[in-house]
Amino acid sequence: QVRLVESGGGSVQAGGSLRLSCRASGVSVNNACMGWFRQAPGKEREEFAIAMIGNDGTEYDDSAKDRFTTSRDNAKNTLYLQLNSLITEDTAMYHCAQARRVPWIPRAVQDYNYWGQGTQVTVSS
């Protein structure tokens, strides 16, 4: 059974940084397609941020490009999401997720079938 547990969220001032973690069990992050999404307060829709497509690269949403970076620690079976130059609009619950096997870059919520509980990021001005 796949289990994803995020951590590392918190409250920071605009311009600050945070590193989020997603510890996985039941799936190897080394060769799985994993994604990061976020859900802003009051919004129902999860927004795509990043897809890590196994060893084939990383796909960034325009909102994440230039400020967010991802990495993996295969020994710890953990994903990391580095958030830099945070702005108030980055305030959201951040989730990691494992993608289904689809023949396209998984950017939609329905492309993912396992989700973590999320970690809250709050950016103040």
N, C-alpha and C positions, 0 to 999 in steps of 0.2 A: 504494500500500500504506500502510495506517495504521500509524503508529508513535507510541507514547506513552512518554515518558521522565520519570520522577519524580525529584525531588531535594529537598533541604532537610531531610531527617530528621536526627535526632541524639538525644543524651541530655540531658535537662533535669530539673530538680527540680520536684516538684509545685508548682503555682501558676504555672509558667513558660509561655512561649509559643514557638511555632514557626510558620514559614510554609513550607508545602510548595508545590512547583511541579510542573506537568505540562506539558512541552513537547510539542506535537503536530506531526506531519507527516502528509500524506496525507488530512487532514480539517481543515475550518475550525471552530475552536471557537466561532466567532461564531454559527453557526446549527445546530450539532450538539447532540444531547442527550448530555451527559457526566455521569459519576458518580464519586463517591469511595466506596471501600469500605475496610474494614480487616479484618485477620485477626490475632486475638490469639494469643499463644504457646500451642501445644498444642491449638489449635482448628482443625478442618478447615474450618469454614464461614466464608466471608467475610461480614462484617456490613455491611449497607448504611448509608451515612452521609448522603450528599447526592446529589441529582440536579439538574443544571442543565439545564433544559429549553429550550434555545435561547434565544429572546427571551421565552418565556412564563413565566419565573419559576424559582424554586428550591424544591425539596422537601427538607425536612430530616427525618431520623429524630429521634426524641425524644432519643436519646443525644447528638446533635450540636447540637440547638437551643440557643440562648443562648450557647454557647461557641465554636462553629465558624462561620466565615463564608467565603464563596467569592467569587471575582472572576475576571475574565478580562482579558487584555491582547490585544486582537485583532491589534494590529500585530506582536506577538511570537508570536501563535498559542499562547498559554500560559494555562493555568488556575492559579489559586492557591487554596490552602486554608489559612486562618489558624486556628491552634489556640490558644485562650486558656484560661487557668485550668486547665491540664492536671492530670489526676489519674492515679494509677498504673494505673487501669483503662483508660486511653487507650493504654497500651503495646501496640503492634501494628505490623504491616507495613501501610502505607497504599498503596493502588493507585488510580490513576485508570483510567477505562474509557469507551469509547464505546458508547452504547446502539444496539440495533437499532431499526428503525422499528416501534413497537408502539403500539396505540391506548389505552394506559394509562400511568400514571406508572411508569417503569421502576425498580423497587425490588429485583428479584430478580437474582441472579447470571446466570441464563439469559437475562435481558433484554439482556445486554451481550455484544458479540462481539469487541471489541478491548480488550486490557489492557496496561498497563505492567508493568514488572518489580517495581515497588514501592520504597518508601523506608521505612526502619525508624525508628520513634519509640519511645524508651524513657524512661519517666517514673519517677523514683525519689522515694521519700518522704523 
